[in-house]
Amino acid sequence: MRPALLQTNLPFPKRQGKVRDVYDLGDRLLIVSTDRISAFDWVMPNGIPDKGRILNQLSLFWFRTLGVEHHVLDDILPPEIQALDPQGELQGRSIVTRKAQVVPFECVIRGYIEGSGWRDYQKTQSICGIHLPPGLKQCDALDSPLFTPATKAETGHDENVSFERMVADLGSKIADELKERSLDVYNKGASIAKQRGIVVADTKLEWGWFDGRLILIDEVLTPDSSRFWPASQWLPGRPQPSFDKQYLREFLDQTAWDKNSPPPVLPDNIVQQTRQRYLAALEQITGQGL
């Protein structure tokens, strides 16, 4: 069972993801970023205070900065929603969006070699079937970012697939457009973040069709969807300090949790350290806090 962590009584059809609640307003959607946090395909019993507001604010910064068509219509709640939210729980963590038909692939871009990519490279000298030069170290920068799509999963873990699989499912024209536009978003975002002292090691993007066009949807370049490293401390050959939930994953790896049963309650110090990392990413990239 997913923890509530956010009490709302909105009289609209609702779909609950791992960290977001989506309400159908008819011709639009209301997307609420909760304080839930997931790791290893499980939602933790307790959340990270203000996490939803941090993710929402950071995504809004990127949507407004990257110069790409996206799904956001407004971050101010419609009057009829405000009237149903007297405690202001939805403020700062919600966006009103266009309704888009979601492309059934995650568009993953890897600029550095870490995570599942590093594990694959150690076994096969390739990532998602893309052959790489010998001798790369953990967290090395790649000569050019890799586009490695994954199938979207409602539950469980997304599955890495080949670009050829995407072409087979969507056609070469759409697959090529998704690849080109995803790489462009990553390159622009990574360049801006690097100027502000953060390495975006990798990220995943989602796209949807709206009026026959592909538009950027969901979240963009956040600590939930990306690996953020402090640029001043980047050193290949080892894991990197991070501004994302890798800190939480490493804590869970050190516990007795088997990752096949409900996870343990997060200790207060882990909650606060995770919050501080998310907030640092927001402040460093946008120059603003909550």
N, C-alpha and C positions, 0 to 999 in steps of 0.2 A: 504494500500500500504506500502511495506517495504521501509525504507529509504535506499538510495544508500550508502552513507558514504564511498564508495570506488569506484573510477572511473577506470574501466578497459575496454578494447576493445579486449578481447581475442576471436579469431575466432574459438571457439570450442563449442560443445553442453554444455549447462550450466544448473545446477539445483541449485536453491537457497533455503537453509534452513533458519531457524530463524537467525542463526549467522554465517553460513558458506556457501561459494559458491564452488560448485564442478564442475570442468571442465573435460570433457571426452577427453583424449589425445589419444584414440585408445586402446592401450594395457595397459595404466596406467591412473590414475586419478591425477588431480591437485586439492588439497583441500586448500582453502584460508580461513583463520580465519579473519573475518571482526571485526570492532569495534562495531557492533550492539550488543545490550543487550536486553534480553526478560525477562518479568516477568508476571505471571498470564496469560500465553499463548498469550501475546501481545509483539510485538517488539516495543521498545520505539522510539519516533520520532528522538531523538538524541542519539548518541553513547557515548562510554567511550574511550577517546584517548588512543591508544596503547593496548587496551584490546586484540585485536587479536594476537599481538606479544607476549603478556604475556602468553596467553593460549597456543599458539603454542610452545613457549620455555619450558613451564612447562610440557606439554604433551611429548615433545621430551626427556626431562630428565627422565620421568617415563618409556617411551618405551625403553630407553637405560639402565635403571637401574634394571627393574623388572625381566629380564631374561625370558620373555615369547615371543613366536613368534607373530609378529605384522605385520601390513600392510605397514609401512613406508619403502620406498626405499631410499629417499634422502630428505634433506631439502635445497639443493642447486638447484636453478631453472635451467632447461635445457637451453642451449644457445638460442634455438628458442623462449622460453618464455621470457628470459631476453631481447631479441631484441624487444619484444612487450611491454616491461615495462620500457621505458626510464626514468621515474620518480622514479623508484624503489619502487613503492607502494606495490608490492607483496613481497618484501624482508623481511625476518624475520617472516612472517605470513603465509608461504606456505609450504606444503609438497607434494612430489610426492609419490604416493602409489600404491600398488597392487590393482587390481580389485577383490573385494571379494563379494560373495553373502551374503547379510546381513541377519543375524538371526532375525526373526521378533519379538524379545522380548528384552526389556531392562533388564539387569541383575542388580538388585538393592540389595545392601548389607548394612545392618543397624547394626552398632556396638553400637549405642546409641539411646535412644528413644526421638525423636523430630519430628516436622512437622506432616505429615499425620499419621505417626506411633503413635505419642503421642495422637493425636485426636482419633484414633481408639481405643487405649488402654483405654482411659477415658470412652469410650462408652461400650466396649465389653471385656476389659481385654485381648485383643489379637491384633496382628498385622497381617493383611492379612490372617486371619484364624489360626495363630499360637498362641496358648494360652501361656500367660506369668504369672509369679507369681504376687500375689497382692502386693500393697504398693509401686510400682515403682514411682519415681519422674520424672518430666520433665527433660530430658537430662541425666538421669541415664545411666551408662554403662550396657549393657546387658551381661549376663553370657557368652554368645558366640554370634558372629555375626549371624544375620538372613539373609537368602537368600529369597528375595521376588520379583519375576519377575513382569514385567508390559508389556502390549502390546504396541508396538510402534505406534505412531500416526503421520501422516504427518502434520496434523493441529490439534489444540486443545490439550487436555491434555492426556498423557499416562494413561492407566487404570491398576491399580493393579489387578493382578490375582493370583490364587493359583498355587503352584508348580505342583499340579495335572493337572491343565489346560495345563501347559507347557509340561508335560509328554504326555498328550493326543494328543497334536499337533505335537510334535517332536519325541516322543518315549522316553523310559526310559533311554537308553544309552546316547543319546545326551543331554537330560535334566540333567542327573547326571553329565556328563562331564562339562556342563556349570556351574552348581552349584559349583562343586569342584574347577574348575579353577578360577571362579570369587571370591570365598572365599579366595583362595590362593593369588590372586592379591591384594585383600583388606588387608589381614593380613600382607603381605610383605610391602605394601605401608604405611599402618597405623603405622607399627613398625618404619619404616624409618622416617616418619613425626613426630612421637612422640619423637624420639631422637633429633629432631630439633625444638621441642617446639610447635608442632601443633597437635591437636586432629583431626583425620578424623572421623567425627561422622557417616557419611554414604556416599555412592557414587553409581553411576550407570555406568555400563560398557556396551559396545557393542562388539559383536563378529560377525565374518563372516566366510564363508567357502572359502578356497583357496586350490586348488589341493586336495580336499577331507579332509582337515584339518581345525580345528577351529583356527582362529587367532584373536588377539585383534585388533579392529579397532576404528575409530572415535577419541575421546579424552580420556585422562586417568587422573583421580585424579586432576582435576582442580577446581577452584572456581565456574565454571559453572555447573559442574557435581557432586559436593560434598559439604558437609558442613565442613568447616574448623574453628576450635575454637582455641584460644590461650590456650595451656595446663596449663599455670600458673594461668589462671583465671577461669578454669573449676570449676563450682559449681552446682551440681544438685539442682533441685527445682525452676529453673528460666530459662528464655531464656539466651543464651550465647552471649557475644561479638563474632564477626565473621570476617573472612577474605573473605567471599563470598558475593553473592548478596542478602543475607538476609537483609542487611542494606537498599538496594533499596526497597525491598518488604515492609519493615516497614515504610519507607517514604511514599510509595504509599498508604499504609493502612490508613495513617493519612490525606490523601487528600480527596477531594469530588469525586474523580473518581469512577465510578460505576463498573469498570472492564468489562463492556459489550459494551463499546463504545471506540473509539480511545483514547489512553492514553495521558496525558498532556506532554508537553515538560519538561524535567528534568532541574531543576535549576542548575546553575554552581557549587554551593557548593556541591550538591548531586553527580554530575558527578565527581568532584575532589575527594571527600571522597571515592566514589566507586573505582575509579582508584587507590587510595592509598592502599586500602585494597587488591586489586588484586596484586598490585606490591609487597606489604609486603609478601604475600603468596609465590610469586616467589622467592624473595630474601631469605626468611627464609628457604625454602625447598631446594633450589638449591645452595645457597651461592653466587648467581650471580644476577645482575640486568639486565636491557635491554642492 
